[in-house]
Amino acid sequence: MANLGNPTRTADILKKYQFHFQKRYGQNFLIDSHILEKIVQAAEIGSEDFVLEIGPGIGTMTQYLAEAAGWVTAVEIDKALIPILQDTLAVYQNVTIINQDILKLDIAALAREKNGGKSVKVVANLPYYITTPIIMGLFESHVPLQSITIMVQKEVADRMQAGPGSKDYGALSLAVQYYAKPEIMFFVSPGCFMPRPNVGSAVIRLVRYEENPVSVMNQEFMFALIRAAFGQRRKTLVNSLVNAGTLQVTRDRIVQVLKEMNLDLSIRGEALTLGQFAEISNRICF
């Protein structure tokens, strides 16, 4: 099978199988071999690695991953792409194709079955509309993740890496940074895809922490607190938490905690670090 990382080969495959892009799946196939090589390098894929690829499309990046990794499991939701993948990946003995919705797949069980429970590296060119649910699903599913290297909308990558005080900083920043160290590896122009998207993309690597950087008594409550803090981000933290109506905590208690921490009562959620959110959560839950 010839390399798929160019527009001509991609067009030939799509024509052969009379494939039509599905808007509901947010399909944009990479057609730049240089970018594909950079993704594999950024993910630091080696011959001992088990790679979970989400959304392989026609198998373009899967080919590159199969050349570098010990084993690749590619999960594709669009059943129309399965015969194409069986064709384009036929020569690779170290690739398994699964026709499934990644959000419904038991990834932890898959890791146990295919990789003996050892750590997994995730690589994906994610549909923009479903990026956050997939990432958070991976972090929260108790999969032995080593890293996630993904192509996402540039704006989303900026939010994942953002720190306190910036306009991009929010609930997604804090959720990602609780689980992993994010690093934008490089940016990708719309011209590297078929069809061409309307926005720029970025490849970001999230390296999973062995231990979370903050200690939290009630993780679920902390994330509810964070979501409430950014639900009305122009309001003060006190008003945002009270107005959310989801925390079952009084204004007096919130004010008391902020005073105990020597924080200004007019502070907004966007000014707080992950450590400060964890401390507020722990004090309220105490």
C-alpha positions in Angstrom: 0.0 0.0 0.0 1.4 3.4 -1.0 1.8 6.1 1.5 -1.4 8.1 2.0 0.1 11.3 3.3 -0.5 13.4 0.1 -3.6 14.8 -1.6 -3.3 12.6 -4.7 -3.3 9.3 -2.9 -6.1 10.5 -0.6 -8.2 11.6 -3.5 -7.6 8.2 -5.2 -8.8 6.3 -2.2 -11.9 8.5 -1.7 -12.8 8.0 -5.4 -12.2 4.3 -5.3 -14.6 3.8 -2.4 -17.0 6.7 -3.4 -16.5 8.1 0.1 -18.4 11.2 1.1 -17.4 13.3 4.0 -19.8 13.3 6.9 -20.2 16.8 8.5 -21.6 15.2 11.7 -18.3 13.4 12.3 -16.2 16.5 11.6 -14.0 14.7 9.1 -10.8 16.5 7.9 -8.1 14.2 6.7 -4.4 15.1 6.9 -2.6 15.3 3.5 0.8 16.5 4.5 3.5 13.8 5.1 5.8 16.3 6.9 3.1 17.0 9.5 2.3 13.3 9.9 6.0 12.6 10.7 6.1 15.5 13.1 3.1 14.1 15.0 4.7 10.7 15.4 7.9 12.4 16.6 6.0 14.7 19.0 4.2 11.7 20.5 7.6 10.0 21.0 6.4 6.7 19.6 8.8 3.8 19.9 8.8 0.1 19.0 7.6 -0.9 22.5 4.6 1.4 22.6 0.9 0.5 22.4 -0.9 3.4 20.6 -4.6 4.1 20.7 -5.6 6.2 17.7 -8.9 7.9 17.7 -10.5 8.7 14.4 -8.1 7.1 11.9 -10.1 8.2 8.9 -8.7 6.4 5.9 -5.6 5.3 7.8 -3.2 8.0 6.8 -1.7 8.6 10.2 -2.2 5.0 11.2 0.3 4.0 8.6 2.9 6.2 10.2 2.1 5.0 13.7 2.2 1.3 12.6 5.7 1.9 11.2 6.9 3.3 14.6 4.9 1.5 17.3 4.7 -2.0 18.6 0.9 -2.1 18.3 -1.8 0.2 17.2 -5.5 0.0 17.9 -7.5 2.4 15.7 -11.0 3.3 16.8 -13.3 4.7 14.0 -16.9 5.6 14.5 -17.9 5.9 10.8 -18.7 2.4 9.5 -18.2 3.6 5.9 -14.5 4.0 6.6 -14.0 0.4 7.9 -13.6 -1.3 4.5 -11.2 1.5 3.5 -9.1 1.0 6.6 -9.1 -2.8 6.0 -7.6 -2.0 2.6 -5.1 0.8 3.4 -3.8 -1.1 6.5 -3.9 -4.6 5.2 -0.1 -4.9 5.1 0.3 -4.1 8.8 0.1 -7.0 11.2 0.3 -4.8 14.2 -2.9 -2.8 13.7 -6.4 -3.6 15.0 -9.4 -1.6 13.7 -12.5 -1.1 15.9 -15.7 0.4 14.6 -17.0 2.1 17.7 -17.8 5.4 19.3 -14.7 6.2 21.5 -17.0 7.7 24.2 -18.8 4.4 24.6 -15.7 2.1 24.4 -14.3 0.6 27.6 -10.8 1.9 27.0 -9.4 0.5 30.3 -10.6 -3.0 29.4 -9.1 -2.6 25.9 -5.7 -1.6 27.5 -5.9 -4.7 29.8 -6.8 -7.0 26.9 -4.4 -5.6 24.3 -1.5 -4.3 26.4 -1.6 -6.2 29.7 -2.7 -3.1 31.5 0.6 -1.3 30.7 0.6 2.4 29.8 -1.0 3.6 26.6 -0.1 6.5 24.3 -3.1 8.2 22.6 -2.7 9.9 19.2 -5.6 11.5 17.4 -6.7 14.1 14.9 -9.9 15.0 16.8 -13.1 16.4 15.4 -13.3 19.9 16.9 -16.9 19.6 18.2 -16.1 16.6 20.5 -12.5 17.3 21.6 -13.2 18.1 25.2 -15.5 15.1 26.0 -13.0 12.8 24.5 -10.0 14.2 26.4 -11.9 14.3 29.7 -13.3 10.9 29.1 -9.8 9.5 28.7 -8.5 11.2 31.9 -11.5 10.1 33.9 -11.7 6.5 32.7 -8.8 5.1 34.7 -6.9 4.2 31.6 -3.2 3.8 32.2 -2.4 6.8 30.0 1.2 7.9 29.4 0.4 10.7 27.1 -2.2 12.1 24.7 -0.9 13.8 21.5 -3.7 15.3 19.6 -4.5 17.7 16.7 -7.1 20.2 17.9 -8.4 23.6 16.9 -5.7 26.1 17.8 -8.1 28.0 20.1 -8.7 24.8 22.1 -5.0 24.1 22.4 -4.5 27.7 23.7 -7.1 27.1 26.3 -5.6 23.9 27.5 -2.2 25.5 28.1 -3.4 28.9 29.4 -2.6 30.2 32.9 -4.4 32.5 35.4 -5.2 36.0 34.2 -5.3 35.2 30.4 -8.5 35.4 28.3 -8.1 31.7 27.3 -7.9 30.5 30.9 -11.0 28.6 32.1 -12.5 25.3 33.3 -10.8 23.3 30.4 -7.4 24.7 31.3 -7.7 23.7 34.9 -9.2 20.2 34.2 -6.4 19.4 31.7 -3.7 20.8 34.0 -5.0 18.7 37.0 -4.3 15.5 35.1 -1.4 16.4 32.7 1.3 18.8 31.6 0.1 20.4 28.4 2.6 21.5 25.7 1.7 22.9 22.3 4.2 21.2 19.9 3.4 23.0 16.6 0.7 24.7 14.6 -0.9 23.4 11.4 -2.4 25.4 8.6 -5.8 24.6 7.1 -4.2 23.8 3.8 -2.8 20.5 5.3 -6.3 19.0 5.4 -8.9 17.6 3.0 -11.4 19.1 3.1 -9.9 22.4 4.2 -11.2 23.5 7.7 -12.1 27.1 8.4 -9.7 27.4 11.3 -6.1 26.8 12.2 -5.0 23.7 14.2 -2.4 22.8 16.7 -0.8 19.6 17.9 -0.7 19.5 21.7 0.9 16.8 23.9 -0.6 16.1 27.3 1.8 14.1 29.5 -0.1 12.4 32.3 1.1 13.2 35.8 2.0 10.2 37.9 0.6 12.1 40.9 -1.8 15.0 40.5 -0.1 18.4 41.2 -2.7 19.3 44.0 -4.3 17.3 46.8 -8.1 17.4 46.7 -10.5 15.8 49.2 -13.4 15.8 46.8 -12.4 15.9 43.2 -16.0 16.1 41.9 -16.8 19.0 44.1 -13.6 20.9 43.0 -14.6 20.6 39.3 -18.1 21.7 40.1 -16.6 24.7 41.9 -14.4 25.5 38.9 -17.3 25.2 36.4 -19.4 27.5 38.6 -16.5 30.0 38.9 -16.3 30.4 35.1 -20.0 30.1 34.4 -20.2 33.9 34.8 -16.6 34.8 34.4 -17.0 38.6 34.6 -18.6 38.3 38.0 -16.7 38.0 41.3 -16.0 34.5 42.5 -18.4 34.9 45.4 -21.3 35.9 43.1 -20.4 33.2 40.5 -20.5 30.5 43.1 -23.6 31.7 44.8 -25.5 32.3 41.5 -24.6 28.9 40.1 -27.0 27.2 42.5 -25.2 23.8 42.2 -22.8 23.9 45.1 -25.2 24.0 48.1 -22.8 26.4 49.9 -23.8 29.8 51.4 -22.4 33.2 50.6 -21.2 33.5 54.2 -19.2 30.3 54.0 -17.6 31.3 50.7 -16.7 34.8 52.1 -15.3 33.1 55.2 -13.0 30.8 53.2 -11.7 33.6 51.0 -10.9 35.7 54.2 -9.1 32.7 55.7 -7.0 32.5 52.6 -6.3 36.3 52.5 -8.0 36.6 49.1 -9.8 39.8 48.1 -13.6 39.4 48.1 -13.7 41.0 44.7 -11.5 38.4 43.1 -12.7 36.5 40.0 -12.2 32.9 39.1 -9.9 33.7 36.3 -7.3 35.0 38.8 -7.1 31.8 40.8 -4.5 29.0 40.3 -5.3 25.3 40.4 -3.8 25.2 43.8 -6.1 27.9 45.1 -9.2 26.2 43.7 -8.1 23.0 45.4 -7.6 24.8 48.7 -11.0 26.5 48.5 -12.6 23.2 47.7 -10.9 21.5 50.6 -11.8 24.2 53.1 -15.5 24.2 52.0 -15.6 20.4 52.2 -13.8 20.2 55.5 
